[in-house]
Amino acid sequence: MAMLSGFFVIFNYTNLKTTTMSKKITKGAVAEFVREQLKTNDKWAKAALLKIYEFQTADEQTSGYTKHYNNVGFSGADSEFMSSLAEQLRTKGWLSPKQMVYLHKRIHKYTRQIIEVSDPEKLIAMVAKY
């Protein structure tokens, strides 16, 4: 993932128990931080869009519809639109300002999936600075 290289790796969200700089970082604080980044930061939103799109099965990517209810990828309501954004970003490398507004409105729903594939140490460091 070029936009946030090294940011996404497997992260066991349930094992988040740490103290950084005498400040306890809770699961809620991590989720709030990630959600806020997805709502406001273009790089985070684009990287998350592409990562969630990767979770779609091949047939879901091809059709643009959710066919398998496996708790990963886009919801049925978002599948067609978010898949089209991901395809455009992947092939053309950009989204329009209007598309970015819609992306920011929707991508934060996938906070849990993004946290689960993120590097916990990097996330915790970012939350501690936040």
CORQUIHU-V216763 format. One record per residue. SS is DSSP state (H for helix, E for strand, L for the rest). OMEGA is omega in radians with two decimals (NA if undefined). NEAR is the number of other ideal C-beta (glycine too) atoms within 8 Angstrom. Layout:
ss=SS omega=OMEGA near=NEAR
ss=SS omega=OMEGA near=NEAR
This chain:
ss=L omega=-3.03 near=9
ss=L omega=-3.03 near=3
ss=L omega=3.12 near=8
ss=L omega=-3.02 near=9
ss=L omega=3.13 near=6
ss=L omega=-3.10 near=7
ss=L omega=-3.08 near=10
ss=E omega=2.94 near=11
ss=L omega=-3.12 near=8
ss=L omega=-3.08 near=5
ss=L omega=3.09 near=11
ss=L omega=-3.04 near=8
ss=H omega=-3.10 near=10
ss=H omega=-3.14 near=4
ss=H omega=-3.13 near=6
ss=L omega=3.09 near=12
ss=L omega=-3.10 near=3
ss=E omega=3.03 near=8
ss=E omega=3.13 near=7
ss=E omega=3.11 near=10
ss=L omega=3.12 near=5
ss=L omega=3.13 near=4
ss=E omega=3.13 near=7
ss=E omega=3.12 near=5
ss=E omega=-3.10 near=12
ss=L omega=3.05 near=7
ss=H omega=3.14 near=7
ss=H omega=3.13 near=6
ss=H omega=3.11 near=9
ss=H omega=-3.14 near=15
ss=H omega=3.12 near=11
ss=H omega=3.13 near=8
ss=H omega=-3.11 near=12
ss=H omega=3.13 near=14
ss=H omega=3.14 near=10
ss=H omega=3.11 near=8
ss=H omega=-3.14 near=9
ss=H omega=3.14 near=16
ss=H omega=-2.95 near=10
ss=H omega=-3.01 near=6
ss=L omega=-3.10 near=7
ss=H omega=-3.12 near=6
ss=H omega=3.11 near=8
ss=H omega=-3.09 near=11
ss=H omega=3.14 near=14
ss=H omega=3.13 near=12
ss=H omega=3.12 near=13
ss=H omega=3.11 near=12
ss=H omega=-3.13 near=14
ss=H omega=3.13 near=13
ss=H omega=3.12 near=13
ss=H omega=3.10 near=16
ss=H omega=3.09 near=15
ss=H omega=-3.13 near=6
ss=H omega=3.08 near=8
ss=L omega=3.08 near=13
ss=L omega=-3.11 near=9
ss=H omega=-3.13 near=6
ss=H omega=3.06 near=7
ss=H omega=3.09 near=16
ss=H omega=-3.12 near=10
ss=H omega=-3.07 near=6
ss=H omega=-3.07 near=7
ss=L omega=-3.14 near=9
ss=L omega=3.06 near=8
ss=L omega=3.14 near=11
ss=L omega=-3.08 near=7
ss=L omega=-3.14 near=7
ss=L omega=-3.01 near=5
ss=L omega=3.11 near=6
ss=L omega=3.01 near=3
ss=L omega=-3.11 near=5
ss=L omega=-3.10 near=12
ss=L omega=3.05 near=13
ss=L omega=3.12 near=7
ss=L omega=-3.12 near=8
ss=L omega=-3.08 near=4
ss=L omega=-2.92 near=10
ss=H omega=-3.06 near=15
ss=H omega=-3.08 near=8
ss=H omega=-3.10 near=9
ss=H omega=3.08 near=15
ss=H omega=3.13 near=14
ss=H omega=3.07 near=9
ss=H omega=-3.13 near=13
ss=H omega=3.12 near=12
ss=H omega=3.12 near=9
ss=H omega=3.13 near=11
ss=H omega=3.14 near=13
ss=H omega=-3.05 near=8
ss=H omega=-3.08 near=6
ss=H omega=3.09 near=6
ss=L omega=-3.12 near=4
ss=L omega=2.98 near=6
ss=L omega=3.12 near=9
ss=L omega=3.07 near=6
ss=H omega=3.13 near=5
ss=H omega=3.09 near=6
ss=H omega=3.12 near=10
ss=H omega=3.10 near=11
ss=H omega=3.13 near=8
ss=H omega=3.11 near=10
ss=H omega=3.13 near=14
ss=H omega=3.14 near=12
ss=H omega=-3.03 near=8
ss=H omega=-2.95 near=10
ss=H omega=-3.11 near=14
ss=H omega=3.07 near=10
ss=H omega=-3.06 near=7
ss=H omega=-3.12 near=11
ss=H omega=-3.11 near=11
ss=H omega=-3.13 near=8
ss=H omega=3.14 near=11
ss=H omega=3.11 near=14
ss=H omega=-3.08 near=13
ss=H omega=-3.14 near=10
ss=L omega=-3.10 near=10
ss=E omega=3.08 near=13
ss=L omega=-3.04 near=10
ss=H omega=-3.13 near=11
ss=H omega=3.12 near=6
ss=H omega=3.11 near=10
ss=H omega=-3.12 near=14
ss=H omega=3.11 near=13
ss=H omega=3.14 near=9
ss=H omega=3.13 near=9
ss=H omega=-3.14 near=12
ss=H omega=3.14 near=10
ss=H omega=-3.00 near=5
ss=L omega=NA near=5
